[in-house]
């Protein structure tokens, strides 16, 4: 399974970024091989609007089957859902810790956004 994790840096030991749409990068992790790819999100860091939708499109284009983040707004959530991508939010700690929590079933797959748009 390919999982996109919103991250503040480019390693598995960097912190999960609490913002999905305006995350610094996404680490796209293949859970079968353990390999990961860094997907830049710089175009959305300062976007006036549409950051969540663009970020969702980016992870979908890279083959993500699930997303792990701190929070996910309504437009991003709708875009991810339309692409068939599962969303887990409320995550803190490192990317590695978040992946372990996901694998052990400790992260809940949500059915809707957990914040309003433009919340931060």
C-alpha angles and dihedrals in degrees: 000000000000114000124188113210121192105232142183092216144015103265136072088246094060120100124268109253109237090215118073101189095041099036115140092233142344121233107213104204126192103212092199097056101022090230120133140194127211112231112194118224099183093125089067102043094090101018113143090220141345096049093131094048092047092047091050090050090050095054090044091053089053092055101255115170094185138018128214117195144140094250140355126202126219100261093047090046093052091049093048092047092050088055091050093248118149117226128212118183138174091066124150134168127049127337089247091054091048091052091049090050091049092049092050093049095248094125118076120226104228129220097209144016115290097209137036119254117278091018096151 
